[in-house]
Amino acid sequence: MELYFLGTGAGMPSKQRNVTAIALNLLDERGVFWMFDCGEATQHQALQSPVKPGKLEKLFITHLHGDHLFGLPGLLSSRSHLGGDTPLTVYGPKGVRRFIETALSVSESHLGYPLEIVEIAEEGLLFEDEQFTVEAARLEHRIECFGYRVAEKPQTGPLQLDKLRAAGVPAGPLYGRLKSGATVTLDDGRVLCGADFVGAPIPGRVVTVLGDTRYCAGAVRLARAADVLVHEATFGMDKQELAAAFDHATSADAARTAQQAGASALILTHISSRYQADEADRLLEEARALHPDSHLARDFWSYEIAKKVAR
C-alpha cells in the first residue's frame, strides 16, 4: 500500500507543482489503483509515473472546484484508449454526475468500460467489501467538500507452527484448514480447533485523505488513529487570516488535526504557488513543531504504508 502524489499544488498549476491528484497503490492488495481528485493534466502526470489508468478501480472526488476536477474527462476518455475495460466507480458530491455526463456528451466521448457514478448524499459508510471500508465525512470549505477514510480490514494472524509441531500435527493440507479456523480431527482421534493455533489478528491500515478544508471536527473524526493523514496546507501560519477567509488550512492547522486525531504520520499537500522551492520547507517546519512525523508532498513523490504486525 503506497500513496503516490501526481499533483500537490493549490488553485493553479506552477512549474514545480501540478494541481491535486493522489493515487493509492493497491496493486499488492487487489491489483488496482484508487485515486483521490483529478486536477487538470492528471493524465499527463500519470505518464511520468507508475500509475496506470487502465488499472484504476475507484476515483474519489472531494469537491467540485476546478483544480480537483478538470482532469477528469480526459482521464476517463484516455482510460479507454489505454485498454482499460474493467468497471470504474467515481464518487463525489452532488453535481459530479452532471459534470461528467455533460463533458462526455458534448465531446462525443465513448467509454469502452462500465462507468458508475455515485453522488454522496450522506456522511458515513460509502463502500465495503471483504478487504476495505471507505467512509466519507463533510469538511468545511466554500462549497460542499468531503474527506475520505480508507480502512483495511484486519487480517488473519500467523499460523503458530511451533504449537502445531509440538502437538504432532503433520505438515500439509491440515495447516491450511486450521489457519482458516476450521476444526479438524486427526488420525489418532484428537480434535483440534483452528483458533487455538492462529495468532492474534493483524490490524489493518488506515489512510485518510481530505479535500480542501479549514480546521474542523469532521477532519479530526476521519483521521482518528490513522496511519497517515493527507491534509491540505495551502498557507503558512503567517497567513492564518487569508486561510480563514477562503476556508483553507495552514500548516499548523493540519498538524493540529493530526495531533488531536492521533494520526501517526501527516503529509502536507495542496501548497500555494507562493511557496516555491525552499520556501515550502517552512510549512514543514511549522507542522513538525506540533507533529514531528510530518512530511511535505511533492509531485512524483510516494509514501509507503507498511504492513502491521500481530499484536
N, C-alpha and C positions, 0 to 999 in steps of 0.2 A: 504494500500500500504506500503510495507516494503522491504528494501534491506537486504538480508541475505548473509553473506560472508562465502563461503566454502573454499576459499584459498586466501591468502593475501601476499604470498611471491613472490620473483623475481628470475627468472633464474632456480634455482633448489629448490626442497623441503628441508626444515630444520625440526628439531624436533618440532619447535614451529609453523611453517607456511608451509602449502602446497602451491603449485603453483596456479595460478589465476583461480578463478571461482566465479561468483557473481550471485545470484538468486534475481529476483524481484518478490516478493509475490503479486500476483493479485487475490488471492482467493476471497476476498470480491467483487472485481470489475468485474471479469469474470470467476472465478472458476479455474484459472490456475496459473502456474509459467512461467516466462520468465527467460532466463539465458544469461549471458554475459561471454564468454570464457569458456573453459573446459580443464583445465590443467590435467596432469596425476593424476590418482586416485580420480578424482572428484566424481565418483560414490561411492567410499568408504567414502568420506567425507559426501555425501548425506545420507548415512546410519545412521549417528550420528546427523542428522538434521531434521527439519520439511519439508525439500524439498522433494517432491515426483516426481521422474522422469516420472511416469505414467501420471502426470498432466502437464507435460512440453509441452507448445504450440509453443514457439519460442526460438531459440538459436542463439545469435549474436556473431560471431567470429570477433575479432578486427584485428588480423593478424595471419600469419602462423608460427610464432615461436613456438617451441615445448611446452614451458611452458604455452601456451594459447590454445593448440590444441590436445596434445597427449592423453587426456582422452576421446576424442570424440567417437572413435569407440566402446570402452567399454560401454559408457553410452547409445549410440544408440542401441546396441545389448541388453543390460540388460533391457532397457525400454520395449522390447517385453516380456521378461520373467516375468516382474513385472506387466503384464496385461495392459500395455499401448497400446491402439488400435486406439486412435484418431490421426488425422494428426499432423505432426510436421514439421515446416519450419526452416531450417538452413540458415542463412545469413552470408556472409563473402567475403573476397577478392577473386579474380580470383585464382584458384588452390584448393580452398576448396572442390569443387566437385570431382576433381581427387583424392584428399587425401581420402575422404570418400568412394568413389566407389572402389578404389583400396583396402583399408583396409577391406571392407566388402566382396569383391570378393575373395581376397586371403585367408581370414579366413573362407570362405563359410558361412558367417553370413546372416541369412534371417530375415528380419523385418516383424513383424505382423501388421504394420500400414503404412499408406501412408507417405512417406518422400519427401518433396520438398526442393531442394537446390537452393538458389538464390545467384548468384555471383554478387557482386556490381560492376557496370561499371562506374557509375557516382555519384557524390555527390548529395544530395538533398533528397526529399521525398522517403522513402523506403516502407512505409506501412501506410495505413489509413483505419479506419472503423468508426463506429458511436461513439466509445469511445476514441480512441487514434490515434495519428500520431507518426511515428518514422522517424527521419531524420538521415542521415549519412554524415560525412564530413571527408576528409583526414587529418591526422595528420602528424607530421614529425618524422619519425623513420627510421631505416636502411632498412626496407622493407615496402611495401605498408601497411598502417595501418589506421584503421578507428575508429572514435568515434561515439557514438550514443546519440541522444536526444529523449527521450520518453516524449511526451506531452499529458496529459489528456485533453480532450475537456471540455469546460465549461458546467456546469450542470444547469438545470432549477432552478430558485430561489424559495424560500419557498412561499407557498400559504399564503396570508395575511388574516388570519382568522378574525381578528378584523374588517377589512373593509367589509368582507362578512357578518358578523353578523350585522354590522351597516346598511348594505344595505338590511337586512332582507332576505338573501338568505338561504333557509333551508339546513341543513347538509344532505349529501347523494351523489348520483352519480354526481350531478351538480358540486360539488367541484372538482372531478377528471377531468371533461371536461374543467372547467375553468383553472385548473393548466396546462392542455395540450395546452392552448392558444386558445381554441375554443370560438366561440361566441354563447351564449345561450339566449333563450327567456323564461322569467319567466311567470307564470300563469297570472300575472297581466298585461302582455304585455311589460314589460320593457325588453330591450335588453342589455345584459352585455357582455363586451369583456374581455376574459381571461387575456390579457396582463395588464389590469387595476388592477388585483388582485394578481399578482405574483411579488415577489420581484426581485431585480437585480440578474442576473445570478451569480452562484458560480464559481469562476475561477478554472480551472483545475491545477493539479500539474505537475511539470516538473522535470524529473530526467535525468541527463547527466552522461554517463559512457564512459570514454575514455580508449583507448588502450595505449600502450607504446608511449611516445612522449616527445620531449623536448618542451619548451615553444613555442607556435605558435599561429597564428591568428585563425586557424581552431578550436582550443580548446576553445578560448575565444568566438567565434561565437556560438558554440554548447552549451556553458554554460550560455548564456545570460539570466539573470534573473531567472536562475534555482532555484528550491527549494533546490536541493542538487546536488553537483558535486563530482563525484568519480574520483580521479586523482592519477596517479602513483606518488610515492615519493621514487624512488629507492635509492637515496643518500641524505646525509645531505649537508648543504651549503659548508662545507669544501671540498667536493668532486665535486665541480662545473666543473672542467676541465675533470674529469673522466666521469661525466654525459654527458657533451657535446660530448666527444669522442665516446660514444656509443648511442647517440641520446636518452638519458633518461632525466628525470626531477629530480630536487632536491625538498625538502620540500618547499623551498622558491619559486621555480618556480610554484609549484602547488598553493600556496597561492596567488601569483601574478595573476595567471589566474583567480582564484575565485574572487579576488578583482576587477579586471578590468571588468569581466563579470557581476558583481553584483549578483553573486550566494549567496544564503542565507547561506547555510552550505557547508562545504568542508570535504570530507572523504579521507584520505591518505591510499593508499594501494600499492601493488607491492613493498614490503620492502625488501631490500637486506639482505641476511643472515648474513652480517657483523654486523647488528644491532639486537643483541639478548637481550631478557628480557628488563631491564630498559633502555638500550641504545637506543631503538626505541623511547622512550619518548622525547628524544632530538629533533627528527624530528617534533614531535607535537609542542614542544615549539617554534621551528623556524617558523612553519606555523602560529601559533597563534599570533606571533609578528606582522604579516601582516593581518591576517584574524582571528579574535577572535573565530568565531564559526567554529572551525576546530576539527576533530576527527581522531583518529588513529584506523583503522580497525584491527581486529584480527580474526583468524579463529573461526567460530561459533558465531560471533557477529552480531547483527542486528540493523537496524536503521529505525524507523518508519517515514514515511512522512505523517503527519497529514492532514486531510481534511481541506480545507479552508472554510471560511465563506463568506456570501454575503457582498459585499462592501456597 
